[in-house]
Amino acid sequence: MANHLDITNLLQNELVRRCQNNPKYSLRAFANNLGISPANLSLILNKKRQPSQKTLDKILQCSSIAAFNKGFLAADGSDKE
């Protein structure tokens, strides 16, 4: 599994990018786009919960995150296709 802090940084960077493009973009909208609950996303972003493998799979299915970070998890051998 990828380092929890790496996933957190990835999500934080993506959320910031989206908020810069659309100032009205919210954590709730981001969570809905990822297919996870806003509460779960908040806990992950605040480093209070590690994402499960199922949650990681949902995050990686998000097209913009997957395209931006194609080799992100492959670097540590966690990307099992």
SVG drawing of the C-alpha trace seen along z (x, -y; Angstrom):
<svg xmlns="http://www.w3.org/2000/svg" viewBox="-21 -32 30 38">
<polyline fill="none" stroke="black" stroke-width="0.4" points="0.0,0.0 1.2,-3.5 2.4,-5.7 -0.6,-7.3 1.1,-10.8 1.7,-10.5 -2.0,-9.8 -3.0,-12.7 -0.6,-15.1 -1.9,-13.9 -5.5,-14.6 -4.7,-17.9 -2.9,-19.1 -5.8,-18.0 -8.3,-19.7 -6.3,-23.0 -6.0,-22.8 -9.7,-22.3 -10.5,-25.2 -8.2,-27.5 -10.0,-26.7 -13.4,-27.1 -13.5,-29.1 -16.9,-27.6 -15.6,-24.0 -16.0,-22.2 -14.7,-19.3 -18.2,-17.7 -18.0,-18.1 -14.5,-16.6 -15.7,-13.6 -18.7,-13.0 -16.4,-13.1 -14.1,-10.5 -17.0,-8.3 -16.3,-8.5 -18.1,-10.2 -17.2,-13.8 -16.6,-12.7 -14.1,-10.0 -12.3,-12.4 -12.0,-14.9 -10.5,-12.3 -8.0,-11.3 -7.0,-14.9 -6.6,-15.6 -4.4,-12.5 -6.8,-10.9 -7.6,-7.9 -5.7,-5.8 -7.7,-5.1 -8.7,-1.4 -7.7,0.4 -11.3,0.0 -11.1,-3.8 -7.8,-3.9 -9.3,-2.1 -12.1,-4.7 -9.6,-7.6 -7.5,-6.2 -10.5,-5.7 -11.0,-9.5 -9.8,-10.3 -7.9,-13.5 -6.1,-12.0 -5.3,-8.8 -4.0,-10.8 -2.0,-13.2 -0.4,-10.5 -0.1,-7.6 3.1,-6.3 2.6,-7.6 1.8,-4.3 3.9,-2.2 7.0,-3.7 6.5,-1.8 5.0,1.3 1.5,0.7 -0.1,0.2 -1.4,3.7 -3.3,3.8"/>
</svg>
